[in-house]
Amino acid sequence: MGKLCNVNLSVGDMAVSLAGHDKDRLYIVVAELSSDFVLVADGKYRLTDNPKQKRRKHLKFICKTDATDDITIKKAVEEQNAKRR
């Protein structure tokens, strides 16, 4: 396996999953739990009321966003997905 990224992610950052069954899925950080873990949501499968706990080292920073609710998170993820294709 390649080297995993260890970026200091903060709330509102968009990141792509590098490991796990959700590899290559885009998320937005909705909360910071500790120095190792953050909570992420994608606005479709993982909503802000049920975010996924993810290790920071399994996420790669993409860009900053101002998305805070499910609707804007979903739009931001869809826009970024369209750019990636």
A tleap script that builds the chain and sets N, CA, C and O, in Angstrom:
source leaprc.protein.ff14SB
mol = sequence {
  NMET GLY LYS LEU CYS ASN VAL ASN LEU SER
  VAL GLY ASP MET ALA VAL SER LEU ALA GLY
  HIE ASP LYS ASP ARG LEU TYR ILE VAL VAL
  ALA GLU LEU SER SER ASP PHE VAL LEU VAL
  ALA ASP GLY LYS TYR ARG LEU THR ASP ASN
  PRO LYS GLN LYS ARG ARG LYS HIE LEU LYS
  PHE ILE CYS LYS THR ASP ALA THR ASP ASP
  ILE THR ILE LYS LYS ALA VAL GLU GLU GLN
  ASN ALA LYS ARG CARG
}
set mol.1.N position { 0.851 -1.184 0.000 }
set mol.1.CA position { 0.000 0.000 0.000 }
set mol.1.C position { 0.888 1.234 0.000 }
set mol.1.O position { 1.944 1.232 0.632 }
set mol.2.N position { 0.485 2.275 -0.688 }
set mol.2.CA position { 1.243 3.505 -0.748 }
set mol.2.C position { 1.169 4.291 0.545 }
set mol.2.O position { 0.401 3.956 1.446 }
set mol.3.N position { 1.964 5.327 0.629 }
set mol.3.CA position { 1.996 6.167 1.819 }
set mol.3.C position { 0.690 6.949 1.928 }
set mol.3.O position { 0.220 7.529 0.949 }
set mol.4.N position { 0.113 6.959 3.118 }
set mol.4.CA position { -1.130 7.689 3.341 }
set mol.4.C position { -0.827 9.125 3.747 }
set mol.4.O position { 0.170 9.395 4.418 }
set mol.5.N position { -1.679 10.023 3.342 }
set mol.5.CA position { -1.509 11.451 3.595 }
set mol.5.C position { -1.883 11.787 5.037 }
set mol.5.O position { -2.819 11.200 5.580 }
set mol.6.N position { -1.174 12.710 5.661 }
set mol.6.CA position { -1.477 13.111 7.027 }
set mol.6.C position { -1.604 14.633 7.073 }
set mol.6.O position { -0.715 15.324 7.570 }
set mol.7.N position { -2.703 15.139 6.557 }
set mol.7.CA position { -2.938 16.570 6.480 }
set mol.7.C position { -3.764 17.002 7.674 }
set mol.7.O position { -4.645 16.266 8.118 }
set mol.8.N position { -3.491 18.178 8.194 }
set mol.8.CA position { -4.253 18.718 9.308 }
set mol.8.C position { -5.591 19.243 8.783 }
set mol.8.O position { -5.680 20.386 8.334 }
set mol.9.N position { -6.613 18.418 8.839 }
set mol.9.CA position { -7.940 18.781 8.337 }
set mol.9.C position { -8.723 19.543 9.392 }
set mol.9.O position { -8.589 19.283 10.588 }
set mol.10.N position { -9.541 20.486 8.943 }
set mol.10.CA position { -10.403 21.231 9.859 }
set mol.10.C position { -11.831 21.230 9.310 }
set mol.10.O position { -12.068 20.809 8.178 }
set mol.11.N position { -12.765 21.699 10.111 }
set mol.11.CA position { -14.177 21.714 9.737 }
set mol.11.C position { -14.360 22.515 8.450 }
set mol.11.O position { -13.849 23.627 8.320 }
set mol.12.N position { -15.098 21.935 7.502 }
set mol.12.CA position { -15.352 22.583 6.224 }
set mol.12.C position { -14.427 22.142 5.111 }
set mol.12.O position { -14.668 22.466 3.948 }
set mol.13.N position { -13.375 21.410 5.438 }
set mol.13.CA position { -12.456 20.934 4.404 }
set mol.13.C position { -13.074 19.765 3.645 }
set mol.13.O position { -13.732 18.907 4.234 }
set mol.14.N position { -12.857 19.742 2.335 }
set mol.14.CA position { -13.288 18.610 1.523 }
set mol.14.C position { -12.097 17.676 1.382 }
set mol.14.O position { -10.965 18.111 1.169 }
set mol.15.N position { -12.379 16.370 1.507 }
set mol.15.CA position { -11.309 15.381 1.430 }
set mol.15.C position { -11.817 14.135 0.729 }
set mol.15.O position { -13.016 13.861 0.708 }
set mol.16.N position { -10.889 13.389 0.158 }
set mol.16.CA position { -11.206 12.122 -0.485 }
set mol.16.C position { -10.671 11.001 0.396 }
set mol.16.O position { -9.580 11.103 0.957 }
set mol.17.N position { -11.448 9.934 0.513 }
set mol.17.CA position { -11.059 8.782 1.315 }
set mol.17.C position { -9.974 7.995 0.591 }
set mol.17.O position { -10.110 7.686 -0.593 }
set mol.18.N position { -8.895 7.670 1.305 }
set mol.18.CA position { -7.784 6.925 0.725 }
set mol.18.C position { -7.818 5.451 1.085 }
set mol.18.O position { -7.141 4.648 0.444 }
set mol.19.N position { -8.594 5.076 2.099 }
set mol.19.CA position { -8.599 3.696 2.561 }
set mol.19.C position { -9.975 3.317 3.075 }
set mol.19.O position { -10.761 4.172 3.483 }
set mol.20.N position { -10.250 2.028 3.048 }
set mol.20.CA position { -11.521 1.521 3.543 }
set mol.20.C position { -12.458 1.176 2.405 }
set mol.20.O position { -12.123 1.345 1.233 }
set mol.21.N position { -13.639 0.689 2.763 }
set mol.21.CA position { -14.621 0.305 1.738 }
set mol.21.C position { -15.153 1.509 0.976 }
set mol.21.O position { -15.743 1.357 -0.094 }
set mol.22.N position { -14.949 2.697 1.517 }
set mol.22.CA position { -15.406 3.931 0.876 }
set mol.22.C position { -14.280 4.652 0.132 }
set mol.22.O position { -14.371 5.856 -0.106 }
set mol.23.N position { -13.229 3.934 -0.234 }
set mol.23.CA position { -12.082 4.525 -0.925 }
set mol.23.C position { -12.539 5.330 -2.143 }
set mol.23.O position { -13.417 4.894 -2.887 }
set mol.24.N position { -11.945 6.494 -2.341 }
set mol.24.CA position { -12.208 7.421 -3.448 }
set mol.24.C position { -13.520 8.195 -3.305 }
set mol.24.O position { -13.899 8.912 -4.231 }
set mol.25.N position { -14.215 8.076 -2.194 }
set mol.25.CA position { -15.444 8.842 -1.973 }
set mol.25.C position { -15.081 10.207 -1.379 }
set mol.25.O position { -14.186 10.311 -0.540 }
set mol.26.N position { -15.777 11.235 -1.819 }
set mol.26.CA position { -15.555 12.587 -1.323 }
set mol.26.C position { -16.393 12.845 -0.072 }
set mol.26.O position { -17.554 12.445 0.013 }
set mol.27.N position { -15.779 13.521 0.888 }
set mol.27.CA position { -16.453 13.890 2.126 }
set mol.27.C position { -16.112 15.324 2.485 }
set mol.27.O position { -15.151 15.898 1.971 }
set mol.28.N position { -16.913 15.895 3.374 }
set mol.28.CA position { -16.606 17.186 3.983 }
set mol.28.C position { -16.524 16.967 5.488 }
set mol.28.O position { -17.385 16.319 6.083 }
set mol.29.N position { -15.482 17.514 6.089 }
set mol.29.CA position { -15.278 17.369 7.530 }
set mol.29.C position { -16.316 18.220 8.254 }
set mol.29.O position { -16.419 19.424 8.017 }
set mol.30.N position { -17.092 17.580 9.146 }
set mol.30.CA position { -18.134 18.297 9.881 }
set mol.30.C position { -17.766 18.509 11.352 }
set mol.30.O position { -18.373 19.343 12.025 }
set mol.31.N position { -16.775 17.763 11.858 }
set mol.31.CA position { -16.324 17.940 13.243 }
set mol.31.C position { -14.966 17.285 13.426 }
set mol.31.O position { -14.617 16.334 12.727 }
set mol.32.N position { -14.202 17.814 14.384 }
set mol.32.CA position { -12.924 17.236 14.744 }
set mol.32.C position { -13.088 16.550 16.093 }
set mol.32.O position { -13.532 17.171 17.059 }
set mol.33.N position { -12.733 15.277 16.162 }
set mol.33.CA position { -12.868 14.529 17.412 }
set mol.33.C position { -11.591 14.558 18.237 }
set mol.33.O position { -11.633 14.800 19.443 }
set mol.34.N position { -10.471 14.314 17.598 }
set mol.34.CA position { -9.183 14.291 18.288 }
set mol.34.C position { -8.093 14.564 17.267 }
set mol.34.O position { -8.369 14.944 16.129 }
set mol.35.N position { -6.852 14.366 17.689 }
set mol.35.CA position { -5.750 14.582 16.753 }
set mol.35.C position { -5.708 13.497 15.683 }
set mol.35.O position { -5.048 13.673 14.659 }
set mol.36.N position { -6.403 12.371 15.902 }
set mol.36.CA position { -6.399 11.269 14.941 }
set mol.36.C position { -7.695 11.117 14.147 }
set mol.36.O position { -7.672 10.571 13.043 }
set mol.37.N position { -8.820 11.585 14.679 }
set mol.37.CA position { -10.122 11.313 14.074 }
set mol.37.C position { -10.914 12.581 13.766 }
set mol.37.O position { -10.823 13.580 14.478 }
set mol.38.N position { -11.701 12.512 12.674 }
set mol.38.CA position { -12.659 13.546 12.312 }
set mol.38.C position { -13.984 12.872 11.965 }
set mol.38.O position { -14.035 11.666 11.720 }
set mol.39.N position { -15.044 13.658 11.947 }
set mol.39.CA position { -16.345 13.184 11.477 }
set mol.39.C position { -16.576 13.780 10.101 }
set mol.39.O position { -16.360 14.973 9.888 }
set mol.40.N position { -17.018 12.940 9.158 }
set mol.40.CA position { -17.212 13.392 7.781 }
set mol.40.C position { -18.613 13.042 7.291 }
set mol.40.O position { -19.227 12.086 7.764 }
set mol.41.N position { -19.104 13.820 6.347 }
set mol.41.CA position { -20.419 13.592 5.732 }
set mol.41.C position { -20.300 13.886 4.247 }
set mol.41.O position { -19.456 14.672 3.818 }
set mol.42.N position { -21.174 13.230 3.459 }
set mol.42.CA position { -21.180 13.498 2.022 }
set mol.42.C position { -22.518 14.069 1.551 }
set mol.42.O position { -22.671 14.376 0.369 }
set mol.43.N position { -23.483 14.214 2.453 }
set mol.43.CA position { -24.767 14.803 2.115 }
set mol.43.C position { -25.740 13.860 1.443 }
set mol.43.O position { -26.899 14.215 1.228 }
set mol.44.N position { -25.283 12.649 1.103 }
set mol.44.CA position { -26.153 11.680 0.435 }
set mol.44.C position { -26.257 10.397 1.251 }
set mol.44.O position { -27.340 10.042 1.717 }
set mol.45.N position { -25.145 9.706 1.424 }
set mol.45.CA position { -25.135 8.461 2.191 }
set mol.45.C position { -24.858 8.716 3.671 }
set mol.45.O position { -25.399 8.036 4.542 }
set mol.46.N position { -24.017 9.695 3.936 }
set mol.46.CA position { -23.690 10.075 5.303 }
set mol.46.C position { -24.113 11.519 5.515 }
set mol.46.O position { -23.512 12.446 4.973 }
set mol.47.N position { -25.159 11.691 6.314 }
set mol.47.CA position { -25.684 13.024 6.584 }
set mol.47.C position { -25.030 13.598 7.833 }
set mol.47.O position { -24.358 12.883 8.577 }
set mol.48.N position { -25.230 14.888 8.057 }
set mol.48.CA position { -24.596 15.544 9.194 }
set mol.48.C position { -25.137 15.049 10.529 }
set mol.48.O position { -24.455 15.167 11.547 }
set mol.49.N position { -26.347 14.498 10.545 }
set mol.49.CA position { -26.868 13.971 11.804 }
set mol.49.C position { -26.372 12.549 12.081 }
set mol.49.O position { -26.600 12.024 13.171 }
set mol.50.N position { -25.696 11.915 11.112 }
set mol.50.CA position { -25.116 10.582 11.274 }
set mol.50.C position { -23.793 10.517 10.507 }
set mol.50.O position { -23.666 9.745 9.557 }
set mol.51.N position { -22.801 11.328 10.917 }
set mol.51.CA position { -21.541 11.363 10.172 }
set mol.51.C position { -20.692 10.119 10.407 }
set mol.51.O position { -20.910 9.370 11.359 }
set mol.52.N position { -19.733 9.917 9.533 }
set mol.52.CA position { -18.809 8.781 9.622 }
set mol.52.C position { -17.544 9.222 10.346 }
set mol.52.O position { -16.998 10.291 10.072 }
set mol.53.N position { -17.092 8.401 11.258 }
set mol.53.CA position { -15.816 8.651 11.925 }
set mol.53.C position { -14.709 8.112 11.031 }
set mol.53.O position { -14.779 6.972 10.572 }
set mol.54.N position { -13.689 8.924 10.780 }
set mol.54.CA position { -12.620 8.533 9.861 }
set mol.54.C position { -11.286 9.025 10.413 }
set mol.54.O position { -11.195 10.124 10.961 }
set mol.55.N position { -10.259 8.202 10.263 }
set mol.55.CA position { -8.916 8.630 10.661 }
set mol.55.C position { -8.415 9.691 9.694 }
set mol.55.O position { -8.625 9.596 8.484 }
set mol.56.N position { -7.746 10.708 10.243 }
set mol.56.CA position { -7.209 11.786 9.414 }
set mol.56.C position { -6.234 11.248 8.365 }
set mol.56.O position { -6.203 11.733 7.234 }
set mol.57.N position { -5.438 10.244 8.745 }
set mol.57.CA position { -4.431 9.738 7.815 }
set mol.57.C position { -5.049 8.978 6.637 }
set mol.57.O position { -4.358 8.678 5.664 }
set mol.58.N position { -6.337 8.670 6.721 }
set mol.58.CA position { -7.032 7.992 5.625 }
set mol.58.C position { -7.782 8.962 4.728 }
set mol.58.O position { -8.571 8.548 3.879 }
set mol.59.N position { -7.536 10.256 4.916 }
set mol.59.CA position { -8.185 11.285 4.105 }
set mol.59.C position { -7.132 12.171 3.446 }
set mol.59.O position { -6.091 12.463 4.037 }
set mol.60.N position { -7.414 12.591 2.224 }
set mol.60.CA position { -6.532 13.511 1.509 }
set mol.60.C position { -7.285 14.808 1.255 }
set mol.60.O position { -8.372 14.796 0.676 }
set mol.61.N position { -6.713 15.923 1.685 }
set mol.61.CA position { -7.317 17.246 1.515 }
set mol.61.C position { -7.505 17.563 0.033 }
set mol.61.O position { -6.610 17.338 -0.781 }
set mol.62.N position { -8.698 18.094 -0.306 }
set mol.62.CA position { -8.985 18.513 -1.682 }
set mol.62.C position { -9.088 20.029 -1.762 }
set mol.62.O position { -8.361 20.662 -2.528 }
set mol.63.N position { -9.997 20.623 -0.966 }
set mol.63.CA position { -10.183 22.065 -0.984 }
set mol.63.C position { -10.970 22.508 0.240 }
set mol.63.O position { -11.504 21.678 0.976 }
set mol.64.N position { -11.041 23.806 0.453 }
set mol.64.CA position { -11.837 24.391 1.529 }
set mol.64.C position { -13.244 24.663 1.004 }
set mol.64.O position { -13.420 25.016 -0.162 }
set mol.65.N position { -14.246 24.497 1.873 }
set mol.65.CA position { -15.619 24.839 1.520 }
set mol.65.C position { -16.252 25.575 2.686 }
set mol.65.O position { -15.697 25.619 3.784 }
set mol.66.N position { -17.415 26.150 2.436 }
set mol.66.CA position { -18.177 26.764 3.518 }
set mol.66.C position { -19.462 25.978 3.772 }
set mol.66.O position { -20.402 26.490 4.380 }
set mol.67.N position { -19.494 24.735 3.303 }
set mol.67.CA position { -20.672 23.883 3.450 }
set mol.67.C position { -20.822 23.429 4.904 }
set mol.67.O position { -19.871 22.953 5.524 }
set mol.68.N position { -22.042 23.590 5.432 }
set mol.68.CA position { -22.293 23.190 6.818 }
set mol.68.C position { -23.544 22.339 6.970 }
set mol.68.O position { -23.681 21.623 7.963 }
set mol.69.N position { -24.459 22.401 6.008 }
set mol.69.CA position { -25.680 21.591 6.111 }
set mol.69.C position { -25.708 20.580 4.969 }
set mol.69.O position { -24.941 20.693 4.013 }
set mol.70.N position { -26.587 19.600 5.072 }
set mol.70.CA position { -26.623 18.492 4.121 }
set mol.70.C position { -26.810 18.931 2.675 }
set mol.70.O position { -26.205 18.352 1.773 }
set mol.71.N position { -27.628 19.933 2.445 }
set mol.71.CA position { -27.906 20.377 1.072 }
set mol.71.C position { -26.655 20.985 0.442 }
set mol.71.O position { -26.308 20.641 -0.688 }
set mol.72.N position { -25.975 21.880 1.153 }
set mol.72.CA position { -24.770 22.493 0.584 }
set mol.72.C position { -23.610 21.503 0.522 }
set mol.72.O position { -22.781 21.585 -0.384 }
set mol.73.N position { -23.539 20.572 1.467 }
set mol.73.CA position { -22.511 19.533 1.410 }
set mol.73.C position { -22.718 18.669 0.180 }
set mol.73.O position { -21.764 18.383 -0.544 }
set mol.74.N position { -23.945 18.252 -0.065 }
set mol.74.CA position { -24.251 17.411 -1.231 }
set mol.74.C position { -23.911 18.140 -2.532 }
set mol.74.O position { -23.333 17.544 -3.440 }
set mol.75.N position { -24.267 19.426 -2.630 }
set mol.75.CA position { -23.953 20.200 -3.836 }
set mol.75.C position { -22.455 20.315 -4.043 }
set mol.75.O position { -21.968 20.149 -5.161 }
set mol.76.N position { -21.713 20.599 -2.964 }
set mol.76.CA position { -20.262 20.746 -3.065 }
set mol.76.C position { -19.605 19.441 -3.505 }
set mol.76.O position { -18.696 19.448 -4.334 }
set mol.77.N position { -20.065 18.325 -2.950 }
set mol.77.CA position { -19.519 17.015 -3.327 }
set mol.77.C position { -19.844 16.703 -4.781 }
set mol.77.O position { -18.980 16.220 -5.514 }
set mol.78.N position { -21.073 16.970 -5.212 }
set mol.78.CA position { -21.456 16.709 -6.602 }
set mol.78.C position { -20.645 17.567 -7.575 }
set mol.78.O position { -20.220 17.079 -8.622 }
set mol.79.N position { -20.428 18.846 -7.236 }
set mol.79.CA position { -19.639 19.727 -8.096 }
set mol.79.C position { -18.200 19.225 -8.218 }
set mol.79.O position { -17.625 19.221 -9.306 }
set mol.80.N position { -17.628 18.803 -7.091 }
set mol.80.CA position { -16.259 18.312 -7.121 }
set mol.80.C position { -16.168 16.990 -7.890 }
set mol.80.O position { -15.193 16.758 -8.603 }
set mol.81.N position { -17.165 16.134 -7.751 }
set mol.81.CA position { -17.195 14.883 -8.512 }
set mol.81.C position { -17.244 15.150 -10.010 }
set mol.81.O position { -16.587 14.460 -10.789 }
set mol.82.N position { -18.028 16.158 -10.416 }
set mol.82.CA position { -18.122 16.516 -11.827 }
set mol.82.C position { -16.761 16.997 -12.355 }
set mol.82.O position { -16.403 16.709 -13.496 }
set mol.83.N position { -16.013 17.721 -11.534 }
set mol.83.CA position { -14.682 18.195 -11.941 }
set mol.83.C position { -13.690 17.047 -12.073 }
set mol.83.O position { -12.790 17.093 -12.911 }
set mol.84.N position { -13.853 16.015 -11.242 }
set mol.84.CA position { -12.917 14.892 -11.238 }
set mol.84.C position { -13.094 13.990 -12.451 }
set mol.84.O position { -12.176 13.250 -12.805 }
set mol.85.N position { -14.256 14.038 -13.094 }
set mol.85.CA position { -14.528 13.136 -14.226 }
set mol.85.C position { -13.998 13.677 -15.509 }
set mol.85.O position { -14.144 13.042 -16.554 }
savepdb mol mol.pdb
quit
